Amino acid sequence: MVKNEKKNLVITVFFAVFLFVITYQVIMGAIRNPYSDYLGHAENAELLLNSGLGAVLHEIGYPLWALLTAGIMKISRAPAYEASAIAGGILNVLTYALIYMYLIKDHKEEKFWIAALSWLLLLAGPFYIPWYNSEIYAGQVTPNIWHNPTTICVRPFAFVAFLTILKLLEEYEEEQKKLTVRDWLLLALALVFCNLAKPSFVQIAVPGLAVYLIVLLIRTRGKAFSFCFQTASAFVPCVLVMLWQLLVSFGTSSSADGGIEIAWFDVMGASSPSIPFSMLLSYLFPVYVLLTNIRIVRERDIQVTFFMWLGGFLEAAMLAETGYRRYHGNFGWGYVLATFLVYVVTFRYFLKRNQEYDYENVKDRILVMGGWVIFLLQFAIGIYYISTFFIPV
């Protein structure tokens, strides 16, 4: 038993280190692009070391990546670009560990496969048809982003906040357990850390959870009001942080330009020949999982994820910046993060389906096999997407 545990630990560590190496190489390749998002954020880390935190907070409202990169620069004496690659590797490994712990709860006897599949999940891309759209990422939404450091930075904190929300909802709905002070502080702190990394999660969690809590209030005929109020109040600190972030983004930052307007599908449609078809390519695996196992729509985590995804989609579809940043897609980052959550949660139910389906039933075997074919194709596309960062195209 102990021997198997050690073997499983070695395998998990192997995949974590392998993911670190891949991330390091991708970021080192991405930095060679003069338009890379990493360059500006590396400059923020240098600014932090040279001029202090105040100068950084004047320029960027989400300084966590700069703080981590600057810390690595200070400790290792590595240049900013190499410290960025190390920071990205550490954050992706942290995300990997969280996904592994999330999936392993249902598969405690299959630790090797969960370690491998968690790794595969973090490398998957969107379904991609070259003659439809020349770019893998632009137009389609991918569950895994490689070119944007702050999205890599927010993912582990967002996943912790997401799992905390699910835990609190489960405890209340199944045990009528109200929030303790500890629960409130944990959620509030996780949400603030999300904002300091990138406000994407809070942008989808506020509307998404609000809808779920309203439904909960209706379902309980108002009995859940105290729980809903307590949960909502945990968002107050991060919303206050977000107000400051808006001030920086559209006021004090040297890149501040213009404002915000409603422009339905303008930004989203700029890189997509057909928004509905691009969405099908983006979500082919999750949609397949839902259609072949429709009963999972009753599950709490599926519903919460859907409402958060809907909030991200509506924000990306409706809002646009005015000025030169209009087509940078900055109101789409919540949508991208929600896509990551959609893939992780539906993958969990796909794995459960693999445990439960009737192997003697040919139809069931075909449906499960179809899911694996789609997932492995999207993994292969993800590997190709990664390769474009360090192989000249």
Secondary structure as a PSIPRED ss2 file (coil, helix, strand):
# PSIPRED VFORMAT (PSIPRED V4.0)

   1 M C   1.000  0.000  0.000
   2 V H   0.000  1.000  0.000
   3 K H   0.000  1.000  0.000
   4 N H   0.000  1.000  0.000
   5 E H   0.000  1.000  0.000
   6 K H   0.000  1.000  0.000
   7 K H   0.000  1.000  0.000
   8 N H   0.000  1.000  0.000
   9 L H   0.000  1.000  0.000
  10 V H   0.000  1.000  0.000
  11 I H   0.000  1.000  0.000
  12 T H   0.000  1.000  0.000
  13 V H   0.000  1.000  0.000
  14 F H   0.000  1.000  0.000
  15 F H   0.000  1.000  0.000
  16 A H   0.000  1.000  0.000
  17 V H   0.000  1.000  0.000
  18 F H   0.000  1.000  0.000
  19 L H   0.000  1.000  0.000
  20 F H   0.000  1.000  0.000
  21 V H   0.000  1.000  0.000
  22 I H   0.000  1.000  0.000
  23 T H   0.000  1.000  0.000
  24 Y H   0.000  1.000  0.000
  25 Q H   0.000  1.000  0.000
  26 V H   0.000  1.000  0.000
  27 I H   0.000  1.000  0.000
  28 M H   0.000  1.000  0.000
  29 G H   0.000  1.000  0.000
  30 A H   0.000  1.000  0.000
  31 I C   1.000  0.000  0.000
  32 R C   1.000  0.000  0.000
  33 N C   1.000  0.000  0.000
  34 P C   1.000  0.000  0.000
  35 Y C   1.000  0.000  0.000
  36 S C   1.000  0.000  0.000
  37 D H   0.000  1.000  0.000
  38 Y H   0.000  1.000  0.000
  39 L H   0.000  1.000  0.000
  40 G H   0.000  1.000  0.000
  41 H H   0.000  1.000  0.000
  42 A H   0.000  1.000  0.000
  43 E H   0.000  1.000  0.000
  44 N H   0.000  1.000  0.000
  45 A H   0.000  1.000  0.000
  46 E H   0.000  1.000  0.000
  47 L H   0.000  1.000  0.000
  48 L H   0.000  1.000  0.000
  49 L H   0.000  1.000  0.000
  50 N H   0.000  1.000  0.000
  51 S H   0.000  1.000  0.000
  52 G C   1.000  0.000  0.000
  53 L H   0.000  1.000  0.000
  54 G H   0.000  1.000  0.000
  55 A H   0.000  1.000  0.000
  56 V H   0.000  1.000  0.000
  57 L H   0.000  1.000  0.000
  58 H H   0.000  1.000  0.000
  59 E H   0.000  1.000  0.000
  60 I C   1.000  0.000  0.000
  61 G C   1.000  0.000  0.000
  62 Y C   1.000  0.000  0.000
  63 P C   1.000  0.000  0.000
  64 L H   0.000  1.000  0.000
  65 W H   0.000  1.000  0.000
  66 A H   0.000  1.000  0.000
  67 L H   0.000  1.000  0.000
  68 L H   0.000  1.000  0.000
  69 T H   0.000  1.000  0.000
  70 A H   0.000  1.000  0.000
  71 G H   0.000  1.000  0.000
  72 I H   0.000  1.000  0.000
  73 M H   0.000  1.000  0.000
  74 K H   0.000  1.000  0.000
  75 I H   0.000  1.000  0.000
  76 S H   0.000  1.000  0.000
  77 R C   1.000  0.000  0.000
  78 A C   1.000  0.000  0.000
  79 P C   1.000  0.000  0.000
  80 A H   0.000  1.000  0.000
  81 Y H   0.000  1.000  0.000
  82 E H   0.000  1.000  0.000
  83 A H   0.000  1.000  0.000
  84 S H   0.000  1.000  0.000
  85 A H   0.000  1.000  0.000
  86 I H   0.000  1.000  0.000
  87 A H   0.000  1.000  0.000
  88 G H   0.000  1.000  0.000
  89 G H   0.000  1.000  0.000
  90 I H   0.000  1.000  0.000
  91 L H   0.000  1.000  0.000
  92 N H   0.000  1.000  0.000
  93 V H   0.000  1.000  0.000
  94 L H   0.000  1.000  0.000
  95 T H   0.000  1.000  0.000
  96 Y H   0.000  1.000  0.000
  97 A H   0.000  1.000  0.000
  98 L H   0.000  1.000  0.000
  99 I H   0.000  1.000  0.000
 100 Y H   0.000  1.000  0.000
 101 M H   0.000  1.000  0.000
 102 Y H   0.000  1.000  0.000
 103 L H   0.000  1.000  0.000
 104 I H   0.000  1.000  0.000
 105 K C   1.000  0.000  0.000
 106 D C   1.000  0.000  0.000
 107 H C   1.000  0.000  0.000
 108 K C   1.000  0.000  0.000
 109 E C   1.000  0.000  0.000
 110 E C   1.000  0.000  0.000
 111 K H   0.000  1.000  0.000
 112 F H   0.000  1.000  0.000
 113 W H   0.000  1.000  0.000
 114 I H   0.000  1.000  0.000
 115 A H   0.000  1.000  0.000
 116 A H   0.000  1.000  0.000
 117 L H   0.000  1.000  0.000
 118 S H   0.000  1.000  0.000
 119 W H   0.000  1.000  0.000
 120 L H   0.000  1.000  0.000
 121 L H   0.000  1.000  0.000
 122 L C   1.000  0.000  0.000
 123 L C   1.000  0.000  0.000
 124 A C   1.000  0.000  0.000
 125 G C   1.000  0.000  0.000
 126 P C   1.000  0.000  0.000
 127 F C   1.000  0.000  0.000
 128 Y C   1.000  0.000  0.000
 129 I C   1.000  0.000  0.000
 130 P C   1.000  0.000  0.000
 131 W C   1.000  0.000  0.000
 132 Y C   1.000  0.000  0.000
 133 N C   1.000  0.000  0.000
 134 S C   1.000  0.000  0.000
 135 E C   1.000  0.000  0.000
 136 I C   1.000  0.000  0.000
 137 Y C   1.000  0.000  0.000
 138 A C   1.000  0.000  0.000
 139 G C   1.000  0.000  0.000
 140 Q C   1.000  0.000  0.000
 141 V C   1.000  0.000  0.000
 142 T C   1.000  0.000  0.000
 143 P C   1.000  0.000  0.000
 144 N C   1.000  0.000  0.000
 145 I C   1.000  0.000  0.000
 146 W C   1.000  0.000  0.000
 147 H C   1.000  0.000  0.000
 148 N C   1.000  0.000  0.000
 149 P H   0.000  1.000  0.000
 150 T H   0.000  1.000  0.000
 151 T H   0.000  1.000  0.000
 152 I H   0.000  1.000  0.000
 153 C H   0.000  1.000  0.000
 154 V H   0.000  1.000  0.000
 155 R H   0.000  1.000  0.000
 156 P H   0.000  1.000  0.000
 157 F H   0.000  1.000  0.000
 158 A H   0.000  1.000  0.000
 159 F H   0.000  1.000  0.000
 160 V H   0.000  1.000  0.000
 161 A H   0.000  1.000  0.000
 162 F H   0.000  1.000  0.000
 163 L H   0.000  1.000  0.000
 164 T H   0.000  1.000  0.000
 165 I H   0.000  1.000  0.000
 166 L H   0.000  1.000  0.000
 167 K H   0.000  1.000  0.000
 168 L H   0.000  1.000  0.000
 169 L H   0.000  1.000  0.000
 170 E H   0.000  1.000  0.000
 171 E H   0.000  1.000  0.000
 172 Y H   0.000  1.000  0.000
 173 E H   0.000  1.000  0.000
 174 E H   0.000  1.000  0.000
 175 E H   0.000  1.000  0.000
 176 Q C   1.000  0.000  0.000
 177 K C   1.000  0.000  0.000
 178 K C   1.000  0.000  0.000
 179 L C   1.000  0.000  0.000
 180 T C   1.000  0.000  0.000
 181 V H   0.000  1.000  0.000
 182 R H   0.000  1.000  0.000
 183 D H   0.000  1.000  0.000
 184 W H   0.000  1.000  0.000
 185 L H   0.000  1.000  0.000
 186 L H   0.000  1.000  0.000
 187 L H   0.000  1.000  0.000
 188 A H   0.000  1.000  0.000
 189 L H   0.000  1.000  0.000
 190 A H   0.000  1.000  0.000
 191 L H   0.000  1.000  0.000
 192 V H   0.000  1.000  0.000
 193 F H   0.000  1.000  0.000
 194 C H   0.000  1.000  0.000
 195 N H   0.000  1.000  0.000
 196 L H   0.000  1.000  0.000
 197 A H   0.000  1.000  0.000
 198 K C   1.000  0.000  0.000
 199 P C   1.000  0.000  0.000
 200 S H   0.000  1.000  0.000
 201 F H   0.000  1.000  0.000
 202 V H   0.000  1.000  0.000
 203 Q H   0.000  1.000  0.000
 204 I H   0.000  1.000  0.000
 205 A H   0.000  1.000  0.000
 206 V H   0.000  1.000  0.000
 207 P H   0.000  1.000  0.000
 208 G H   0.000  1.000  0.000
 209 L H   0.000  1.000  0.000
 210 A H   0.000  1.000  0.000
 211 V H   0.000  1.000  0.000
 212 Y H   0.000  1.000  0.000
 213 L H   0.000  1.000  0.000
 214 I H   0.000  1.000  0.000
 215 V H   0.000  1.000  0.000
 216 L H   0.000  1.000  0.000
 217 L H   0.000  1.000  0.000
 218 I H   0.000  1.000  0.000
 219 R H   0.000  1.000  0.000
 220 T C   1.000  0.000  0.000
 221 R C   1.000  0.000  0.000
 222 G C   1.000  0.000  0.000
 223 K C   1.000  0.000  0.000
 224 A C   1.000  0.000  0.000
 225 F H   0.000  1.000  0.000
 226 S H   0.000  1.000  0.000
 227 F H   0.000  1.000  0.000
 228 C H   0.000  1.000  0.000
 229 F H   0.000  1.000  0.000
 230 Q H   0.000  1.000  0.000
 231 T H   0.000  1.000  0.000
 232 A H   0.000  1.000  0.000
 233 S H   0.000  1.000  0.000
 234 A C   1.000  0.000  0.000
 235 F C   1.000  0.000  0.000
 236 V H   0.000  1.000  0.000
 237 P H   0.000  1.000  0.000
 238 C H   0.000  1.000  0.000
 239 V H   0.000  1.000  0.000
 240 L H   0.000  1.000  0.000
 241 V H   0.000  1.000  0.000
 242 M H   0.000  1.000  0.000
 243 L H   0.000  1.000  0.000
 244 W H   0.000  1.000  0.000
 245 Q H   0.000  1.000  0.000
 246 L H   0.000  1.000  0.000
 247 L H   0.000  1.000  0.000
 248 V H   0.000  1.000  0.000
 249 S H   0.000  1.000  0.000
 250 F H   0.000  1.000  0.000
 251 G H   0.000  1.000  0.000
 252 T H   0.000  1.000  0.000
 253 S C   1.000  0.000  0.000
 254 S C   1.000  0.000  0.000
 255 S C   1.000  0.000  0.000
 256 A C   1.000  0.000  0.000
 257 D C   1.000  0.000  0.000
 258 G C   1.000  0.000  0.000
 259 G C   1.000  0.000  0.000
 260 I E   0.000  0.000  1.000
 261 E E   0.000  0.000  1.000
 262 I E   0.000  0.000  1.000
 263 A C   1.000  0.000  0.000
 264 W C   1.000  0.000  0.000
 265 F C   1.000  0.000  0.000
 266 D H   0.000  1.000  0.000
 267 V H   0.000  1.000  0.000
 268 M H   0.000  1.000  0.000
 269 G H   0.000  1.000  0.000
 270 A H   0.000  1.000  0.000
 271 S C   1.000  0.000  0.000
 272 S C   1.000  0.000  0.000
 273 P C   1.000  0.000  0.000
 274 S C   1.000  0.000  0.000
 275 I H   0.000  1.000  0.000
 276 P H   0.000  1.000  0.000
 277 F H   0.000  1.000  0.000
 278 S H   0.000  1.000  0.000
 279 M H   0.000  1.000  0.000
 280 L H   0.000  1.000  0.000
 281 L H   0.000  1.000  0.000
 282 S H   0.000  1.000  0.000
 283 Y C   1.000  0.000  0.000
 284 L H   0.000  1.000  0.000
 285 F H   0.000  1.000  0.000
 286 P H   0.000  1.000  0.000
 287 V H   0.000  1.000  0.000
 288 Y H   0.000  1.000  0.000
 289 V H   0.000  1.000  0.000
 290 L H   0.000  1.000  0.000
 291 L H   0.000  1.000  0.000
 292 T C   1.000  0.000  0.000
 293 N C   1.000  0.000  0.000
 294 I H   0.000  1.000  0.000
 295 R H   0.000  1.000  0.000
 296 I H   0.000  1.000  0.000
 297 V H   0.000  1.000  0.000
 298 R H   0.000  1.000  0.000
 299 E C   1.000  0.000  0.000
 300 R H   0.000  1.000  0.000
 301 D H   0.000  1.000  0.000
 302 I H   0.000  1.000  0.000
 303 Q H   0.000  1.000  0.000
 304 V H   0.000  1.000  0.000
 305 T H   0.000  1.000  0.000
 306 F H   0.000  1.000  0.000
 307 F H   0.000  1.000  0.000
 308 M H   0.000  1.000  0.000
 309 W H   0.000  1.000  0.000
 310 L H   0.000  1.000  0.000
 311 G H   0.000  1.000  0.000
 312 G H   0.000  1.000  0.000
 313 F H   0.000  1.000  0.000
 314 L H   0.000  1.000  0.000
 315 E H   0.000  1.000  0.000
 316 A H   0.000  1.000  0.000
 317 A H   0.000  1.000  0.000
 318 M H   0.000  1.000  0.000
 319 L E   0.000  0.000  1.000
 320 A E   0.000  0.000  1.000
 321 E E   0.000  0.000  1.000
 322 T C   1.000  0.000  0.000
 323 G C   1.000  0.000  0.000
 324 Y C   1.000  0.000  0.000
 325 R C   1.000  0.000  0.000
 326 R H   0.000  1.000  0.000
 327 Y H   0.000  1.000  0.000
 328 H H   0.000  1.000  0.000
 329 G C   1.000  0.000  0.000
 330 N H   0.000  1.000  0.000
 331 F H   0.000  1.000  0.000
 332 G H   0.000  1.000  0.000
 333 W H   0.000  1.000  0.000
 334 G H   0.000  1.000  0.000
 335 Y H   0.000  1.000  0.000
 336 V H   0.000  1.000  0.000
 337 L H   0.000  1.000  0.000
 338 A H   0.000  1.000  0.000
 339 T H   0.000  1.000  0.000
 340 F H   0.000  1.000  0.000
 341 L H   0.000  1.000  0.000
 342 V H   0.000  1.000  0.000
 343 Y H   0.000  1.000  0.000
 344 V H   0.000  1.000  0.000
 345 V H   0.000  1.000  0.000
 346 T H   0.000  1.000  0.000
 347 F H   0.000  1.000  0.000
 348 R H   0.000  1.000  0.000
 349 Y H   0.000  1.000  0.000
 350 F H   0.000  1.000  0.000
 351 L H   0.000  1.000  0.000
 352 K H   0.000  1.000  0.000
 353 R H   0.000  1.000  0.000
 354 N H   0.000  1.000  0.000
 355 Q H   0.000  1.000  0.000
 356 E H   0.000  1.000  0.000
 357 Y C   1.000  0.000  0.000
 358 D C   1.000  0.000  0.000
 359 Y C   1.000  0.000  0.000
 360 E C   1.000  0.000  0.000
 361 N C   1.000  0.000  0.000
 362 V H   0.000  1.000  0.000
 363 K H   0.000  1.000  0.000
 364 D H   0.000  1.000  0.000
 365 R H   0.000  1.000  0.000
 366 I H   0.000  1.000  0.000
 367 L H   0.000  1.000  0.000
 368 V H   0.000  1.000  0.000
 369 M H   0.000  1.000  0.000
 370 G H   0.000  1.000  0.000
 371 G H   0.000  1.000  0.000
 372 W H   0.000  1.000  0.000
 373 V H   0.000  1.000  0.000
 374 I H   0.000  1.000  0.000
 375 F H   0.000  1.000  0.000
 376 L H   0.000  1.000  0.000
 377 L H   0.000  1.000  0.000
 378 Q H   0.000  1.000  0.000
 379 F H   0.000  1.000  0.000
 380 A H   0.000  1.000  0.000
 381 I H   0.000  1.000  0.000
 382 G H   0.000  1.000  0.000
 383 I H   0.000  1.000  0.000
 384 Y H   0.000  1.000  0.000
 385 Y H   0.000  1.000  0.000
 386 I H   0.000  1.000  0.000
 387 S H   0.000  1.000  0.000
 388 T C   1.000  0.000  0.000
 389 F C   1.000  0.000  0.000
 390 F C   1.000  0.000  0.000
 391 I C   1.000  0.000  0.000
 392 P C   1.000  0.000  0.000
 393 V C   1.000  0.000  0.000
